[in-house]
Structures are given as C-alpha cells and as structure tokens.
Amino acid sequence: MATRGEPASLLGITVWRSFNTGRLYLVIGLVVSAFWAGILGATDSPTFDTIVPLLIPVLANTGTMGGMLVFTNDRVKGVLEYLLAYGVSPRRIFMNVLVASFVQVSIVTTLAIGAGVTVHFASGYGVDATFVRATLTYSVPMNFAVAAFVSTAGMFWTSLSTPRSGMNSPLGLLPLLGIAPPGLVLILTEALPGYYFVLTSGAAVVIAVAAIALIRNLDRLLPRERLLSPA
C-alpha cells in the first residue's frame, strides 16, 4: 500500500504491459530455449548435464525485453515525465522494470529446464547431480544476474539517447549484451572443461556484482532529467 501522498504502485501494470509489449521477444525466448533444451534432453547424461545448464542462459534472456520496451516507449511518449510530475521516483520506475524482467526470465527458465528434464526422462535417462549443481549454481543465478545487468545497463543507455527501432539503437543491441557473458562462458568451458564449475560460478558472481554496482549508483546514473521525453 502506498504511503500518504505517494502514488499507488504501478508494478502490476508494468509487469502486465511488459508481457503485452514484449510478447514477441517472450515467445522467441520460450520457443528457442525449450526447443534446444528438449533436443539436448534426448542426448546422453554427460552431455545433457553439462551443456544444457550452459545453453539456457544464452537463450533465455531474449525473452526478458518486455520491461525495457515499456521503459523506452514510456520515455519517448512522455509517460515517465508524467509519472515523475505525480511523485513517482526514478528508483520506483527502475524497480518496476527490473521486476518485470525477473518475472519473464523466471517463466523462460522454468519452461526450458522443464522441457529438457522431461525429454531426458522420457528418453530413459536420469538427472545426475552434475546437472542439479550446474543449474543451481550457474543457470538460474546467471539468468537473473544477466537480466538485472541488461535491464540496468539498458535503462542507463537508453536514457542517454533517442531510441529508434533496429540494431542501431540501444534497445536493438541489448539482446546481444545479454548473450555475450553466457556465450563467453560456454566457449571457455568447452576449451577448459576441467574448470567447468570454477568458470560458471565465477562468471555468475562477476555479472551479479556488475549489476549490483550499477543499481547502487542508480540515483547518480539515472537522474530525473534523463527520464524526460527526448522529443
């Protein structure tokens, strides 16, 4: 419940709008993640146990762009300027977008893991402790860390520019920013298989620390004037 003089929470509306506005990204993330997890689910246990946890973070974050689409559209159309005038703080706007991204990445991650495990069991294999460990120490935390990093960096980046459609805009490049860290981990673990858990756990921690550092500097990096419409 909002305190006296404070606008009511827009979190539920932001989450709903992120699904509606970013439904194409969400569908792509769901389909691609579930497809590849399902394909690899039919492989032998050693391959499934190590590759699927690495692949899910590469694919899942494509489906988390709905929150950033809402943020970008609202800034361009002057909605954020209107919200600021009515007392909504930049931090609340940011947190709404971040939570919307977390909700979407939770859905994509759950479906991808579920599809992979279901096909793996149906193919006559069992889930090894390696898969459980890799999922809990890398896939899940890395997905949320990347979602937080991309959302935070994307809002800072977008607030400094005039967003346009296409790959020449911050919004068009953000999926690549989300793919890069887990993609690099995938390459490194294939080149250095003996350091699998060191590389995966270390990468998740690094991205999480980077996201937390950006969030801690939110008030300095995302002042009110940067949320005003660029038009």
BELRAVEN-V967614 format. One record per pair of residues at least 24 apart in sequence whose ideal C-beta (glycine too) atoms are under 8 Angstrom apart, sorted by the first residue. I is the first residue (numbers start at 1). J is the second residue. D is the distance in Angstrom with one decimal. If there is no record, write none. Layout:
i: <I I>
j: <J J>
d: <D D>
This chain:
i: <5 6 7 7 7 7 9 10 10 10 10 11 11 11 14 14 14 14 14 14 15 15 15 15 17 17 17 18 18 18 18 18 18 18 18 18 19 19 20 21 21 21 21 22 22 22 22 22 22 22 22 22 23 25 25 25 25 25 25 25 26 26 26 26 26 27 28 28 29 29 29 29 29 29 29 29 30 30 30 30 30 32 32 33 33 33 33 33 33 33 33 34 34 34 35 37 37 37 37 37 38 38 38 38 39 40 41 41 41 41 41 41 41 41 42 42 42 44 45 45 45 45 45 45 46 46 48 48 48 48 49 49 49 49 49 50 50 50 50 50 52 52 52 52 53 53 53 53 53 53 54 54 54 54 54 54 54 54 55 56 56 56 56 56 56 57 57 57 57 57 57 57 57 58 58 58 58 59 60 60 60 60 60 61 61 61 61 61 61 61 61 61 61 62 62 62 63 63 63 63 64 64 64 64 64 64 64 64 65 65 65 66 66 66 67 67 67 67 67 67 67 67 68 68 68 68 68 68 68 68 68 69 70 70 71 71 71 71 72 72 72 75 75 75 75 75 75 75 76 76 76 76 76 77 78 78 78 80 80 80 81 81 81 84 84 84 90 90 90 90 90 90 91 91 93 94 94 94 94 97 97 98 98 98 101 101 101 101 102 102 102 104 105 105 105 108 109 109 109 113 133 134 134 134 137 137 137 137 138 138 138 138 138 138 141 141 142 142 142 142 142 142 142 145 145 145 145 146 146 146 146 147 148 148 148 148 149 149 149 149 149 149 149 150 150 150 152 152 152 152 153 153 155 156 156 156 159 159 159 160 161 162 181 181>
j: <87 87 83 86 87 88 92 83 88 92 96 95 96 99 67 70 96 97 99 100 96 99 100 103 66 70 100 66 67 69 70 97 100 101 103 104 66 104 66 66 69 70 73 63 64 65 66 67 68 69 70 104 66 62 63 64 65 66 69 175 63 66 104 107 108 63 62 63 59 60 61 62 63 64 104 108 63 107 108 111 112 59 62 59 60 63 108 109 111 112 115 111 112 115 115 112 113 115 116 119 115 116 118 119 119 116 115 116 117 118 119 120 122 123 119 120 123 125 120 125 126 127 128 131 128 130 116 120 125 131 127 128 130 131 134 130 131 134 189 196 113 116 131 139 131 134 135 138 139 200 134 138 139 182 185 186 189 200 186 109 112 113 116 139 143 138 139 142 143 146 181 182 185 179 182 183 186 112 105 108 109 112 143 105 108 143 146 147 150 175 178 179 182 175 178 179 104 105 107 108 101 104 105 108 147 150 151 178 171 174 175 100 101 104 96 97 98 99 100 101 104 151 97 101 150 151 154 155 158 171 174 171 97 100 97 154 155 158 158 163 171 158 159 163 227 228 229 230 162 163 229 230 231 229 228 229 231 227 228 229 227 228 229 224 227 228 218 219 222 223 224 227 218 219 227 152 155 218 222 151 155 148 151 152 147 148 150 151 144 147 148 147 143 144 147 143 139 140 143 139 197 196 197 200 197 200 201 204 185 197 200 201 203 204 204 208 181 182 185 200 203 204 207 204 207 208 211 178 181 182 207 178 208 211 212 215 177 178 181 207 210 211 214 174 177 178 211 214 215 218 177 214 222 214 221 222 222 226 227 226 230 230 206 207>
d: <7.1 6.3 7.5 5.5 5.4 5.3 7.9 7.5 7.2 7.8 5.9 7.8 5.1 6.1 7.1 6.1 4.0 6.6 7.5 5.2 7.8 6.7 4.7 5.5 7.7 5.0 7.9 3.3 4.6 7.2 5.3 7.7 3.8 7.5 7.6 6.6 6.0 7.3 7.8 5.6 4.5 5.5 6.8 7.9 8.0 5.0 2.4 7.2 7.8 4.9 7.6 7.3 7.4 6.0 5.7 7.5 4.1 6.3 7.6 7.9 4.5 6.2 5.9 7.6 7.3 7.8 5.5 6.7 6.8 5.9 7.3 4.2 2.2 7.1 7.7 4.6 5.9 7.3 5.6 5.7 8.0 5.1 6.8 4.3 5.1 7.4 5.5 7.8 6.8 3.7 7.8 5.2 5.5 4.0 7.9 4.5 6.9 4.8 3.4 7.7 4.5 6.2 7.7 4.6 7.9 6.3 6.9 4.3 6.9 7.0 3.1 4.1 7.8 6.6 5.6 7.4 4.8 7.0 7.7 5.1 6.9 8.0 5.4 7.9 8.0 8.0 7.0 5.5 6.9 6.7 7.7 4.7 4.2 4.0 6.9 6.5 7.9 6.6 7.7 6.6 7.9 4.9 7.1 8.0 6.6 3.7 5.1 5.6 4.3 7.5 7.6 7.5 7.9 7.2 6.6 4.8 6.1 7.3 6.9 6.5 5.0 6.8 7.9 4.9 6.9 7.5 5.9 4.4 5.2 6.2 7.9 3.7 7.7 5.8 4.6 5.4 6.1 7.1 6.1 4.4 5.3 6.0 5.3 6.5 7.9 6.7 5.1 5.9 6.4 7.2 3.8 7.1 7.9 5.5 7.2 7.8 5.5 7.0 7.4 4.2 4.5 4.7 4.7 7.3 4.9 7.1 7.4 7.4 7.6 6.6 6.7 6.2 7.5 5.7 7.8 4.1 7.1 8.0 3.7 4.3 7.3 6.1 6.8 7.4 7.7 6.3 4.9 7.2 7.3 6.2 6.2 7.1 6.6 7.0 4.9 7.7 5.8 6.8 5.4 4.8 5.5 6.9 7.0 7.5 6.1 7.9 6.4 7.4 7.9 6.2 6.3 6.8 6.8 6.9 7.9 4.0 7.2 4.4 7.4 7.5 6.9 5.0 5.5 5.7 6.2 7.8 7.2 7.4 5.3 7.1 5.8 5.9 6.0 7.1 7.0 7.7 6.2 6.0 6.5 5.9 6.5 6.4 5.3 7.3 4.7 7.4 7.6 4.6 6.3 6.1 7.7 7.9 5.2 6.3 4.4 7.9 7.1 6.4 5.0 7.3 7.3 7.7 7.4 6.5 6.9 6.7 5.2 7.2 7.9 7.9 3.8 6.4 7.6 5.6 4.6 6.8 7.7 5.9 7.7 7.5 6.8 4.4 6.7 5.7 4.2 4.0 5.8 5.2 6.0 6.5 5.8 7.5 7.5 3.9 7.9 7.3 7.8 7.8 7.7 5.4 5.7 4.1 7.2 5.5 5.5 4.5 5.7 4.2 5.8 7.8 6.6 6.4 6.4 7.0 5.1 6.0 6.0 3.9 6.3 6.8 7.8 4.5 8.0 5.3>
